Amino acid sequence: MDGDEFRAGRPHPALAGLVLGYGGYREYSPVPVRRRQAPTGSCTLILSFAPALRLHGPAGPVVSTSFLAGMHDGAVVTEFTGAQHGVQVNLTPLGAHV
């Protein structure tokens, strides 16, 4: 794979108030990548087509491929090594509930 890639999409107008945005991503790193994810006022749905991510947050460490991250008031650290690719959907709290 040559480099990292992110392609953003625009939600259909009928999803206004539910979906804030979405995008497809792929990346590769032969060494561990750790990212500190700051809290936001939205929920994030990750649909992964790659090996699991390691998540380090208030609830302790979790290993998962796909997940819904709800609103939180502290940072979460994500970590992976190797290939990652999938779809990220940013939802409003109502969108995550529906």
N, C-alpha and C positions, 0 to 999 in steps of 0.2 A: 504494500500500500504506500502511496506517495503522499505524505502529509495528512493533516487533519482537515475535516470538512464539516460544515454545518449549513444546511439549507432551510431557511425559514419559509413558512407558509402563512397565508392569511385565512383566518376562519371565515366560513360562510356567514353572511349577515344574520341568518336565523339563529346562530349560536351566540349572538351578542349577549353579554351578561353571564355567559357560561364558560366560554373558551376565550382566553386572552391571546393566545398564540400557540403555534406549534412548530416543530422543525425536526428534520432528520439529521443525524450526526454519525460520523465515524472517525475514529482516531486510533493510533497505535503508539505504544511506548514499550520498549524492551525493559525499562526500569519502572518501579512503582511511581504512580502519579497520585498525589494527594491534593484534594481541593477543599478549601473551606467554603461551604455554602452558607451565605448569610441568610437570616430569616427574612421572609417577605410576607406580604398580605395575601398571598395566593397559595394554591396547592399545585404540586407538580406530579404528573403521571409519567413514569419512565417505562417504556416498552422496549426491552432490550433483546437483541438478537445475538448476543455475545455472552461470554462467560460472566459469572456473577460479579457484582460490585460489592465492596465492603463498605458499610456505613457505620460511622461512629457518631452517636448522638446521645441525647439525654437518657434514652431507654437502654443504652449499652450498645455493644457491637452487634451488627446484623449483616448477614450475607444474603444477597438477593439478586435476581436477574431483573425482574420487573416489579415495580412497586408504586404506590401512591404516597407521596409525602405531604402530610397535612401542614397547616400553619403551625409554626413553632416560634418560641421567643429566644431561642439560642441557636448558635451555629451548629451545623452538622458537617462532618468531614466525610467525603467520598474518596475511595481509593480503588485503583485497578492497576493491573500489569498486563501488557499484551494488547490485544485488540478489543475495542468497544465500538458497537454500532447499534443504533436503535432510533426510536422516536421519542421526543419529549413534548408533552402537552401541558401548557400552563393554564390552570383552571381557576375560576373564581371559587369561593367557598360554596356558593350555590351550585356551580357546575360540578364540583366534587361530590356533592350530596345527591344530585339527580342521577 
